[in-house]
Amino acid sequence: MHPLRDPAFDPRHPTHRAFLIRAVILDYGDVISLPPDPAIITEMAGLFKIPEKRFREIYGSFRHAYDRGSLSAHEYWTSIGEEARVNLTASDIARLREADVRMWGRLNAAILRWADRLHASGMKTAVLSNMHDDMVQHVRKNGEWTRRFDCLTLSSALHMAKPEREIFEHCLKSLNVEAGEALFIDDREANVEAAKAIGIRGILAPTPARLLENLRAIGFAPLPEETQGFLNAGG
């Protein structure tokens, strides 16, 4: 019997609530993609001649505006240069833009195989990512993998970004599902909490191991493949 027509069905029970999910929405960075390549972070920090820890801080401080499309690539990297007290040339900015895309371009094959299994089980899938225009163009040009998904919700293309409510609503509308029928997976707590605030079921997944743990906690299936390579992917 379908769970929604089963008189014994209790939607408050975590295992039963998993049956209500019709769509799975995945973040890109650190979920679909592998973690940033440390060697590329070293490369970029070296161009600014600052310690990697300081580079990471500055890199993140302007990122929301860049991902939202409020800053151009030139404005973003120039702002980082000003904070680092480095005058960047056009060649420097071109190198940084290329390195940034390369850093985020590595994909987690196990997650993509899981997306295929979700589709095969009858669920819709979407990507909901804060992604600057250089990365959006890279994904559109080189993203054969995106055909696995019913919807791509990419921030700079829409001039809205997580954790803003509107970008979640846009994704739900594109999928044609209600908030309570969607499961959202992200590596950042603020984004997961924003999804929950509008009724989406949210799972925090800072690592593949935590993703498996949290999916099991709600009785969700199918699960990603539990291989050692997958579990180590967040390392």
C-alpha positions in Angstrom: 0.0 0.0 0.0 1.2 3.5 -0.8 2.4 5.2 2.5 0.2 8.2 2.0 -2.8 5.9 1.9 -1.7 3.6 4.7 -3.7 4.3 7.9 -0.7 3.3 10.0 1.6 5.8 8.2 3.0 8.4 10.5 4.8 11.2 8.7 6.4 12.3 11.9 8.5 9.1 12.0 11.8 9.7 10.2 11.7 6.5 8.3 8.2 7.1 7.1 9.0 10.7 6.2 11.7 9.5 3.8 8.9 8.0 1.6 7.5 11.4 1.0 10.6 12.6 -0.9 10.0 13.0 -4.6 13.1 15.1 -5.4 16.8 15.2 -4.2 18.6 18.6 -4.6 22.4 18.5 -4.4 24.9 21.2 -3.8 27.8 21.2 -6.2 30.9 22.2 -4.3 32.2 19.5 -1.9 29.1 17.3 -2.7 29.1 16.7 -6.5 32.6 18.0 -6.8 35.6 16.7 -4.8 37.1 19.0 -2.3 39.4 21.8 -3.6 42.8 20.6 -4.8 45.3 21.8 -2.1 48.0 22.2 -4.8 45.9 24.7 -6.6 45.2 26.7 -3.4 49.0 26.8 -2.9 49.4 28.0 -6.5 46.9 30.8 -6.1 48.2 31.9 -2.7 51.7 32.0 -4.1 50.6 34.5 -6.8 49.5 36.8 -4.1 52.6 36.1 -2.0 50.6 35.5 1.1 50.2 32.5 3.4 47.5 30.0 2.3 45.4 30.6 5.5 45.3 34.3 4.7 44.4 33.6 1.1 41.6 31.3 2.1 40.2 34.1 4.3 40.3 36.8 1.6 39.1 34.3 -1.1 36.0 33.6 1.0 35.2 37.2 2.1 34.0 38.3 -1.4 32.7 35.0 -2.6 29.0 35.4 -2.0 28.9 38.5 -4.1 30.9 36.9 -6.8 28.8 33.7 -6.8 25.6 35.8 -6.8 26.8 37.6 -9.9 27.1 41.0 -8.1 30.8 41.1 -8.8 32.5 40.4 -12.2 35.5 38.1 -12.3 37.8 41.2 -12.7 36.1 42.9 -9.7 36.4 39.8 -7.5 40.1 39.1 -8.1 41.0 42.8 -8.0 39.3 43.0 -4.6 41.3 40.1 -3.3 44.5 41.8 -4.7 43.7 45.0 -2.9 43.2 43.1 0.4 46.5 41.3 -0.2 48.2 44.6 -1.3 49.1 43.1 -4.7 48.5 44.8 -8.1 47.3 42.1 -10.4 47.9 42.2 -14.1 45.4 41.1 -16.7 47.5 38.0 -17.1 47.5 37.3 -13.3 43.7 37.5 -13.3 43.4 35.2 -16.3 45.6 32.7 -14.5 43.6 32.9 -11.3 40.3 32.5 -13.1 41.6 29.4 -14.9 43.0 27.9 -11.6 39.8 28.5 -9.7 37.7 26.6 -12.3 40.3 23.8 -12.3 40.2 23.6 -8.6 36.5 23.0 -8.5 36.3 21.0 -11.6 37.0 17.5 -10.1 33.8 15.4 -9.8 32.8 12.8 -7.3 31.9 9.9 -9.6 30.2 8.0 -6.8 27.7 10.9 -6.2 27.0 11.0 -9.9 26.3 7.3 -10.0 24.0 7.8 -7.0 22.1 10.5 -9.0 21.6 7.9 -11.7 20.2 5.5 -9.1 17.9 8.2 -7.8 16.5 8.7 -11.3 16.1 5.0 -11.8 14.1 4.9 -8.6 11.7 7.5 -10.0 12.9 10.6 -8.1 13.7 14.0 -9.7 17.1 15.4 -9.1 18.6 19.0 -9.2 21.8 20.9 -8.7 21.5 24.0 -6.5 24.8 25.7 -6.3 26.4 29.0 -5.5 28.5 29.2 -8.6 30.2 32.2 -10.3 29.9 32.7 -14.0 33.3 31.2 -15.0 32.3 28.0 -13.3 28.8 28.1 -14.8 30.3 28.5 -18.3 32.6 25.6 -17.6 29.8 23.4 -16.4 27.7 24.2 -19.5 30.5 23.6 -21.9 32.0 20.5 -20.2 29.1 19.2 -18.2 27.9 16.0 -19.9 27.2 14.9 -16.3 24.5 17.6 -15.9 22.2 15.6 -18.2 21.6 13.3 -15.2 19.7 16.1 -13.5 16.2 17.5 -14.1 17.2 21.0 -13.0 20.3 23.2 -12.7 19.8 26.1 -10.3 23.1 28.1 -10.5 23.4 31.3 -8.6 25.2 33.8 -10.8 22.9 33.0 -13.7 19.9 34.0 -11.5 21.5 36.8 -9.4 20.4 35.1 -6.3 22.3 32.8 -4.0 22.0 30.5 -1.0 21.0 31.0 1.8 18.5 33.4 0.2 15.0 32.0 0.2 14.3 32.9 -3.4 16.9 30.5 -4.9 15.3 27.5 -3.1 11.9 28.5 -4.2 13.1 28.8 -7.8 14.5 25.3 -7.7 11.3 23.9 -6.2 9.3 25.6 -8.9 11.6 24.2 -11.7 11.2 20.7 -10.3 7.4 21.1 -9.8 7.5 19.8 -6.3 6.4 21.1 -2.9 9.0 22.0 -0.3 8.1 19.0 1.9 8.6 16.6 -1.1 12.3 17.7 -1.5 15.5 16.6 0.2 18.4 19.1 0.1 22.0 18.1 0.6 24.7 20.7 1.3 28.1 20.9 3.1 27.2 24.2 4.8 25.0 24.4 7.8 23.6 27.9 7.0 22.3 26.6 3.6 20.7 23.5 5.2 19.0 25.6 7.8 17.7 28.0 5.2 16.2 25.1 3.3 14.6 23.8 6.4 13.1 27.2 7.1 10.9 26.9 4.1 9.9 23.3 4.7 12.6 21.4 2.7 14.1 18.4 4.3 17.8 19.3 4.8 20.8 17.1 5.3 24.2 18.4 6.3 27.0 16.6 4.4 30.4 18.0 5.1 31.9 14.6 4.2 30.7 11.5 2.3 30.7 9.6 5.6 28.4 12.1 7.2 26.1 12.0 4.1 25.7 8.3 4.5 25.1 8.6 8.2 22.5 11.2 7.9 20.7 9.5 5.0 20.5 6.3 7.1 19.1 8.3 10.0 16.0 9.2 8.0 15.7 5.8 6.4 16.4 7.1 3.0 17.1 4.8 0.0 18.8 4.3 -2.4 22.1 5.2 -0.7 25.3 6.1 -2.4 27.8 3.2 -2.8 29.6 2.6 0.4 33.1 2.1 -0.9 36.4 3.1 0.8 37.1 5.5 -2.1 33.8 7.2 -1.6 34.2 7.5 2.1 37.7 9.0 1.6 36.5 11.5 -1.0 36.0 14.3 1.5 39.4 13.9 3.0 
